[in-house]
Amino acid sequence: MRVAFVGKGGSGKTTMSALFSRYLSAQGSPVTAVDADINQHLALIFGLDAQPEPLGAHLDELKDWLRGDNPRIPSAAAMVKTTPPGRGSRLLTYDDLPYSVPTPDGPLLMATGPFTDDDLGVACYHSKVGAVELLLNHLVDGPGEYVVVDMTAGADSFASGLFTRFDLTVLVAEPTRQGVSVYQQYREYAASYEVPIVVLGNKVHDQADVDFLHEHVGDDLAAWMEHSAAVRALEQGRVFTLADLEPHNNDALALLRKHLDAQTKDWARFGRQTAEFHLRNAHAWANERTGLDLAVQIDPAFEYGPASLRE
Protein backbone atom coordinates (compact mmCIF):
# COMPACT_ATOMS: atom_id res chain seq x y z
CA MET A 1 0.00 0.00 0.00
CA ARG A 2 1.15 3.54 -0.74
CA VAL A 3 0.44 6.39 1.66
CA ALA A 4 1.25 10.08 1.36
CA PHE A 5 1.66 12.44 4.30
CA VAL A 6 0.72 16.04 3.54
CA GLY A 7 -0.03 19.15 5.57
CA LYS A 8 0.83 22.73 6.33
CA GLY A 9 4.49 23.55 6.86
CA GLY A 10 5.32 22.90 10.52
CA SER A 11 2.34 20.59 11.07
CA GLY A 12 4.63 17.66 11.85
CA LYS A 13 4.03 15.64 8.69
CA THR A 14 7.72 14.66 8.37
CA THR A 15 7.80 13.44 11.97
CA MET A 16 4.52 11.57 11.47
CA SER A 17 5.84 10.00 8.25
CA ALA A 18 8.87 8.71 10.17
CA LEU A 19 6.83 7.52 13.14
CA PHE A 20 4.34 5.67 10.96
CA SER A 21 7.15 4.07 8.94
CA ARG A 22 8.81 2.92 12.16
CA TYR A 23 5.52 1.59 13.46
CA LEU A 24 4.89 -0.46 10.30
CA SER A 25 8.42 -1.84 10.39
CA ALA A 26 8.09 -2.75 14.07
CA GLN A 27 5.01 -4.79 13.13
CA GLY A 28 7.17 -6.84 10.77
CA SER A 29 6.11 -5.20 7.51
CA PRO A 30 8.52 -4.20 4.73
CA VAL A 31 8.37 -0.41 4.44
CA THR A 32 10.19 2.16 2.35
CA ALA A 33 9.92 5.83 3.27
CA VAL A 34 10.45 8.45 0.58
CA ASP A 35 11.45 12.04 1.32
CA ALA A 36 9.74 14.03 -1.43
CA ASP A 37 9.66 17.31 0.50
CA ILE A 38 11.69 20.31 -0.63
CA ASN A 39 13.02 20.42 2.95
CA GLN A 40 14.91 17.13 3.19
CA HIS A 41 14.57 16.27 6.89
CA LEU A 42 13.40 12.66 6.91
CA ALA A 43 16.95 11.24 7.11
CA LEU A 44 17.59 13.46 10.14
CA ILE A 45 14.43 12.23 11.88
CA PHE A 46 15.46 8.63 11.17
CA GLY A 47 18.82 9.29 12.80
CA LEU A 48 20.96 9.01 9.68
CA ASP A 49 24.18 10.98 9.39
CA ALA A 50 23.90 11.35 5.60
CA GLN A 51 21.19 11.59 2.96
CA PRO A 52 20.50 8.69 0.59
CA GLU A 53 21.70 9.00 -2.98
CA PRO A 54 19.30 11.63 -4.46
CA LEU A 55 16.79 10.29 -6.97
CA GLY A 56 16.66 13.67 -8.68
CA ALA A 57 20.34 13.39 -9.61
CA HIS A 58 19.69 10.13 -11.46
CA LEU A 59 16.54 11.07 -13.34
CA ASP A 60 17.95 10.41 -16.83
CA GLU A 61 19.27 6.97 -15.95
CA LEU A 62 16.03 6.12 -14.14
CA LYS A 63 14.10 7.03 -17.27
CA ASP A 64 16.35 4.88 -19.43
CA TRP A 65 16.02 1.99 -16.99
CA LEU A 66 12.23 2.22 -16.72
CA ARG A 67 11.51 2.51 -20.44
CA GLY A 68 13.07 -0.92 -21.00
CA ASP A 69 12.10 -2.20 -24.45
CA ASN A 70 8.87 -0.22 -24.72
CA PRO A 71 8.62 0.58 -28.47
CA ARG A 72 6.47 3.64 -27.74
CA ILE A 73 9.39 5.36 -25.95
CA PRO A 74 12.38 5.77 -28.28
CA SER A 75 14.76 7.27 -25.70
CA ALA A 76 15.09 8.58 -22.17
CA ALA A 77 14.86 12.10 -23.61
CA ALA A 78 11.33 11.26 -24.79
CA MET A 79 10.21 10.51 -21.24
CA VAL A 80 8.70 13.03 -18.86
CA LYS A 81 7.60 12.64 -15.26
CA THR A 82 4.13 11.44 -16.28
CA THR A 83 5.22 8.91 -18.94
CA PRO A 84 3.17 5.77 -18.24
CA PRO A 85 4.40 2.19 -18.41
CA GLY A 86 3.41 0.00 -21.30
CA ARG A 87 4.29 -3.34 -22.81
CA GLY A 88 8.07 -3.59 -22.78
CA SER A 89 8.54 -1.15 -19.88
CA ARG A 90 10.49 -2.29 -16.85
CA LEU A 91 7.97 -2.78 -14.06
CA LEU A 92 9.12 -2.64 -10.46
CA THR A 93 8.27 -4.78 -7.50
CA TYR A 94 8.80 -3.49 -3.98
CA ASP A 95 12.27 -5.07 -3.85
CA ASP A 96 13.34 -3.23 -7.02
CA LEU A 97 13.07 0.29 -5.59
CA PRO A 98 16.46 1.93 -6.24
CA TYR A 99 18.82 4.11 -4.19
CA SER A 100 17.38 3.16 -0.80
CA VAL A 101 19.37 2.91 2.41
CA PRO A 102 18.50 1.15 5.67
CA THR A 103 17.64 3.22 8.72
CA PRO A 104 18.45 2.20 12.33
CA ASP A 105 14.82 1.30 13.08
CA GLY A 106 14.14 -0.88 10.06
CA PRO A 107 12.52 1.13 7.26
CA LEU A 108 14.42 1.80 4.07
CA LEU A 109 14.75 5.43 3.01
CA MET A 110 14.80 7.04 -0.43
CA ALA A 111 15.04 10.78 -1.10
CA THR A 112 14.46 13.07 -4.05
CA GLY A 113 17.40 15.20 -2.97
CA PRO A 114 17.75 18.95 -2.46
CA PHE A 115 18.35 21.70 -4.97
CA THR A 116 21.86 21.85 -6.40
CA ASP A 117 23.74 25.00 -7.36
CA ASP A 118 22.79 24.35 -10.99
CA ASP A 119 19.08 24.31 -10.06
CA LEU A 120 18.97 27.61 -8.21
CA GLY A 121 16.97 30.23 -10.08
CA VAL A 122 16.22 27.99 -13.06
CA ALA A 123 14.49 24.80 -11.87
CA CYS A 124 11.26 23.84 -10.16
CA TYR A 125 11.43 21.33 -7.32
CA HIS A 126 8.93 19.17 -9.17
CA SER A 127 11.76 18.28 -11.53
CA LYS A 128 13.12 16.31 -8.56
CA VAL A 129 9.78 14.90 -7.43
CA GLY A 130 9.21 13.67 -10.99
CA ALA A 131 11.53 10.76 -10.20
CA VAL A 132 9.13 9.60 -7.46
CA GLU A 133 6.15 9.91 -9.80
CA LEU A 134 7.87 7.81 -12.47
CA LEU A 135 8.83 5.13 -9.96
CA LEU A 136 5.30 4.91 -8.54
CA ASN A 137 3.86 4.78 -12.07
CA HIS A 138 5.98 1.68 -12.71
CA LEU A 139 5.62 0.07 -9.26
CA VAL A 140 3.49 -3.03 -8.77
CA ASP A 141 3.46 -3.29 -4.98
CA GLY A 142 2.05 -6.37 -3.32
CA PRO A 143 0.04 -7.15 -0.18
CA GLY A 144 1.71 -6.18 3.07
CA GLU A 145 4.28 -3.91 1.41
CA TYR A 146 4.28 -0.22 2.30
CA VAL A 147 5.63 2.92 0.65
CA VAL A 148 5.33 6.03 2.86
CA VAL A 149 5.93 9.36 1.10
CA ASP A 150 6.57 12.65 2.89
CA MET A 151 5.19 15.18 0.40
CA THR A 152 5.80 18.89 -0.10
CA ALA A 153 3.93 21.23 2.24
CA GLY A 154 0.48 22.65 1.64
CA ALA A 155 -1.37 22.60 -1.67
CA ASP A 156 1.91 22.49 -3.61
CA SER A 157 1.40 18.71 -3.72
CA PHE A 158 -1.17 19.35 -6.45
CA ALA A 159 1.40 20.78 -8.86
CA SER A 160 1.77 17.31 -10.39
CA GLY A 161 -0.29 14.15 -10.76
CA LEU A 162 1.72 12.54 -7.97
CA PHE A 163 -1.15 13.16 -5.55
CA THR A 164 -3.20 10.47 -7.34
CA ARG A 165 -0.52 7.74 -6.96
CA PHE A 166 -1.53 6.70 -3.43
CA ASP A 167 -3.98 4.31 -1.81
CA LEU A 168 -4.47 6.80 1.02
CA THR A 169 -3.47 10.38 1.76
CA VAL A 170 -2.99 11.39 5.40
CA LEU A 171 -3.32 15.09 6.09
CA VAL A 172 -1.55 16.05 9.29
CA ALA A 173 -3.42 18.94 10.90
CA GLU A 174 -2.86 20.88 14.07
CA PRO A 175 -6.04 21.95 15.89
CA THR A 176 -5.86 25.51 14.54
CA ARG A 177 -7.67 27.41 11.80
CA GLN A 178 -4.50 27.41 9.71
CA GLY A 179 -4.13 23.67 10.20
CA VAL A 180 -7.61 22.73 9.07
CA SER A 181 -7.62 25.24 6.21
CA VAL A 182 -5.07 23.08 4.36
CA TYR A 183 -7.40 20.11 4.85
CA GLN A 184 -10.32 22.04 3.37
CA GLN A 185 -8.23 23.12 0.39
CA TYR A 186 -6.84 19.62 -0.17
CA ARG A 187 -10.29 18.07 0.15
CA GLU A 188 -11.67 20.45 -2.45
CA TYR A 189 -8.86 19.80 -4.94
CA ALA A 190 -8.94 16.01 -4.49
CA ALA A 191 -12.72 15.63 -4.66
CA SER A 192 -12.79 14.92 -8.40
CA TYR A 193 -9.99 12.36 -8.34
CA GLU A 194 -11.22 9.62 -6.00
CA VAL A 195 -8.27 10.24 -3.68
CA PRO A 196 -9.05 8.78 -0.22
CA ILE A 197 -8.14 11.27 2.52
CA VAL A 198 -8.03 10.97 6.27
CA VAL A 199 -6.87 13.50 8.85
CA LEU A 200 -4.33 12.80 11.56
CA GLY A 201 -4.61 15.46 14.25
CA ASN A 202 -1.28 16.45 15.75
CA LYS A 203 -0.03 18.33 18.82
CA VAL A 204 -3.39 17.85 20.55
CA HIS A 205 -3.47 19.10 24.14
CA ASP A 206 -6.98 18.44 25.39
CA GLN A 207 -10.57 17.52 24.56
CA ALA A 208 -11.23 21.04 23.27
CA ASP A 209 -8.60 20.43 20.57
CA VAL A 210 -10.26 17.13 19.65
CA ASP A 211 -13.66 18.83 19.48
CA PHE A 212 -12.21 21.53 17.23
CA LEU A 213 -10.86 18.93 14.80
CA HIS A 214 -14.14 17.01 14.79
CA GLU A 215 -16.01 20.23 14.09
CA HIS A 216 -13.88 21.12 11.07
CA VAL A 217 -13.01 17.75 9.49
CA GLY A 218 -15.84 15.54 10.70
CA ASP A 219 -15.61 11.82 10.01
CA ASP A 220 -12.34 12.27 8.12
CA LEU A 221 -10.56 12.48 11.48
CA ALA A 222 -8.93 9.04 11.67
CA ALA A 223 -6.86 9.58 14.82
CA TRP A 224 -4.93 12.21 16.70
CA MET A 225 -1.53 12.42 18.34
CA GLU A 226 -1.39 14.02 21.75
CA HIS A 227 1.34 16.50 22.60
CA SER A 228 4.27 14.20 23.32
CA ALA A 229 7.50 14.59 25.25
CA ALA A 230 8.78 11.46 23.48
CA VAL A 231 8.17 12.96 20.04
CA ARG A 232 9.88 16.17 21.11
CA ALA A 233 12.88 14.10 22.18
CA LEU A 234 12.89 12.46 18.72
CA GLU A 235 12.79 15.86 17.01
CA GLN A 236 15.64 17.09 19.20
CA GLY A 237 17.80 14.10 18.29
CA ARG A 238 17.72 12.47 21.71
CA VAL A 239 17.37 8.72 22.23
CA PHE A 240 13.92 7.55 21.13
CA THR A 241 12.14 4.24 20.63
CA LEU A 242 8.51 3.49 19.84
CA ALA A 243 8.22 2.09 23.38
CA ASP A 244 8.71 5.67 24.60
CA LEU A 245 5.49 6.79 22.94
CA GLU A 246 2.50 7.42 25.15
CA PRO A 247 -0.18 4.67 24.94
CA HIS A 248 -2.68 6.93 23.18
CA ASN A 249 -0.14 7.86 20.51
CA ASN A 250 0.76 4.22 19.89
CA ASP A 251 -2.96 3.55 19.50
CA ALA A 252 -3.23 6.43 17.03
CA LEU A 253 -0.59 4.84 14.79
CA ALA A 254 -2.46 1.53 14.98
CA LEU A 255 -5.69 3.26 13.94
CA LEU A 256 -3.91 4.89 11.04
CA ARG A 257 -2.66 1.53 9.81
CA LYS A 258 -6.18 0.14 10.12
CA HIS A 259 -7.47 2.90 7.83
CA LEU A 260 -4.68 2.26 5.34
CA ASP A 261 -5.15 -1.51 5.27
CA ALA A 262 -8.88 -1.05 4.75
CA GLN A 263 -8.28 0.60 1.36
CA THR A 264 -8.91 -1.38 -1.79
CA LYS A 265 -6.10 -1.34 -4.32
CA ASP A 266 -7.65 0.30 -7.38
CA TRP A 267 -5.32 -0.45 -10.28
CA ALA A 268 -7.93 0.67 -12.80
CA ARG A 269 -8.00 4.14 -11.23
CA PHE A 270 -4.21 4.31 -11.23
CA GLY A 271 -4.14 3.49 -14.93
CA ARG A 272 -6.91 5.89 -15.84
CA GLN A 273 -5.39 8.81 -13.94
CA THR A 274 -1.86 8.10 -15.14
CA ALA A 275 -3.09 8.49 -18.71
CA GLU A 276 -5.16 11.57 -17.84
CA PHE A 277 -2.28 13.50 -16.27
CA HIS A 278 0.13 12.40 -18.97
CA LEU A 279 -2.14 13.87 -21.64
CA ARG A 280 -2.54 17.07 -19.61
CA ASN A 281 1.21 17.51 -19.31
CA ALA A 282 1.75 16.60 -22.96
CA HIS A 283 -0.66 19.28 -24.14
CA ALA A 284 0.47 21.90 -21.58
CA TRP A 285 4.24 21.75 -22.12
CA ALA A 286 5.78 18.34 -22.75
CA ASN A 287 4.99 18.00 -26.46
CA GLU A 288 6.61 21.34 -27.13
CA ARG A 289 9.63 20.58 -24.95
CA THR A 290 10.33 17.16 -26.48
CA GLY A 291 9.18 17.94 -30.03
CA LEU A 292 7.06 14.77 -29.94
CA ASP A 293 3.42 13.81 -29.62
CA LEU A 294 3.60 12.12 -26.22
CA ALA A 295 0.04 10.85 -26.42
CA VAL A 296 1.40 7.88 -28.39
CA GLN A 297 3.22 6.73 -25.22
CA ILE A 298 -0.10 5.57 -23.77
CA ASP A 299 -0.47 1.84 -24.45
CA PRO A 300 -4.21 1.08 -24.56
CA ALA A 301 -3.57 -2.66 -24.20
CA PHE A 302 -1.45 -2.33 -21.05
CA GLU A 303 -3.10 -3.54 -17.84
CA TYR A 304 -1.96 -2.04 -14.55
CA GLY A 305 -1.30 -4.22 -11.55
CA PRO A 306 -0.16 -7.83 -10.97
CA ALA A 307 -1.46 -8.93 -14.37
CA SER A 308 1.23 -6.79 -16.03
CA LEU A 309 3.94 -8.65 -14.11
CA ARG A 310 2.56 -12.03 -15.16
CA GLU A 311 2.50 -10.89 -18.78
Buried (B, 14 or more C-beta within 10 A) or exposed (E): BBBBBBBBBEBBBBBBBBBBBBBBBBBEBBBBBBBBBBEBBBBBBBBBEEBBBBBBBBBEEBBBBBBBEBEBBEEBBBBBBBBBBBBBBBBBEBEEBBBBBEBEBBBBBBBBBBBEEEBEEEEEBBBBBBBBBBBBBBBBBEEBBBBBBBBBBBBBBBEBBBBBBBBBBBBBBBBBEEBBBBBEBBBEBBEEBEBBBBBBBBBBEEEEBBEBBBEBBEEBBBBBBBBBEBBEEBBEEEEBEBEBBBEEBBEBBEBBBEBBBEBEBBBEBBBBBBBBBBBEBBEEEBBEEBEBEBEEBBBEEBBBBBEBEEE
